[in-house]
Amino acid sequence: MNLAGFLLSLGATCRITRFITKDKLAAGFRIRIAGRFGDESKVTYLVNCCWCTSTWVGASVAAFAQWWQDSSWFHLAATALCLSYAAGVASRWLD
C-alpha cells in the first residue's frame, strides 16, 4: 500500500468508526444490537467502543484499499470520509 492509500485508509477508518460508535444516525443500529444481545454483551460493547470497532473497520478498509487503492472510486470515497472527519475535528476546536 502506498502512502496516499494508507493516509486515505486512516481517515476513512476514523470516520467510519466514529459513525458506528458515536453518531446519532447509527444510534438505532446500536440500540438494535443491545436489544438483541443485551446491554452487557460483548457485541454491544464492540459497537460502542471506538478502540474495538476501529480494529475491525481498519482491517476491512485496509483490505479494500489493498485491492482498490488505485481506483478513482476508492480515492473519492476515502477522501470524502477523510474530509468529513477533519471537518468534525476542526469544528470542535473552532466552535
C-alpha positions in Angstrom: 0.0 0.0 0.0 1.4 3.4 -0.9 1.4 6.4 1.5 -1.6 8.1 -0.1 -3.6 4.8 0.2 -2.5 4.5 3.8 -3.5 8.0 4.8 -6.8 7.8 3.0 -7.5 4.5 4.7 -6.6 6.0 8.1 -9.0 8.9 7.6 -11.7 6.6 6.3 -11.3 4.2 9.3 -11.5 7.2 11.7 -14.8 8.4 10.2 -16.5 5.1 9.8 -15.5 4.1 13.4 -16.9 7.4 14.7 -20.1 6.9 12.7 -20.7 3.4 14.1 -19.8 4.2 17.8 -20.9 7.8 18.3 -23.1 9.2 15.5 -26.8 9.8 16.2 -27.6 8.4 12.8 -26.3 5.0 13.9 -27.9 5.1 17.3 -30.8 2.8 16.0 -28.2 0.2 15.0 -26.5 0.3 18.4 -29.9 0.1 20.1 -30.9 -2.9 18.0 -27.7 -4.7 18.8 -28.2 -4.0 22.6 -31.8 -5.2 22.3 -30.8 -8.4 20.5 -27.7 -9.3 22.6 -28.2 -7.5 25.8 -26.7 -4.3 27.3 -23.8 -6.1 28.9 -22.9 -8.3 25.9 -19.5 -8.3 24.1 -21.2 -7.5 20.8 -22.9 -4.4 22.4 -19.6 -3.4 23.9 -18.0 -3.8 20.5 -20.3 -1.3 18.7 -19.9 1.2 21.4 -16.1 1.0 21.9 -14.1 3.0 19.3 -10.9 1.1 20.0 -12.7 -2.2 19.4 -14.7 -1.1 16.4 -11.7 0.5 14.8 -9.8 -2.8 14.7 -12.5 -4.4 12.5 -13.2 -1.3 10.5 -9.4 -0.8 9.9 -9.0 -4.4 8.8 -11.9 -4.0 6.3 -10.7 -0.7 5.0 -7.1 -2.0 4.7 -8.2 -5.0 2.7 -10.4 -2.8 0.4 -7.6 -0.3 -0.1 -5.0 -3.0 -0.9 -7.2 -4.2 -3.8 -8.6 -0.9 -5.0 -6.2 1.8 -3.8 -5.6 2.9 -7.4 -9.3 3.1 -8.2 -10.8 6.6 -8.5 -13.8 5.3 -6.7 -11.7 4.4 -3.6 -10.0 7.8 -3.7 -13.3 9.6 -4.0 -15.0 7.7 -1.2 -12.0 7.7 1.1 -11.3 11.4 0.5 -14.9 12.3 1.3 -14.7 10.3 4.6 -11.3 12.0 5.5 -12.7 15.4 4.8 -15.8 14.7 6.9 -13.7 13.5 9.8 -11.3 16.5 9.5 -14.2 18.9 9.4 -15.7 17.3 12.5 -12.5 17.6 14.4 -11.9 21.2 13.3 -15.4 22.2 14.2 -14.8 21.0 17.8 -11.7 23.1 18.1 -13.1 26.2 16.3 -16.6 26.3 17.9 
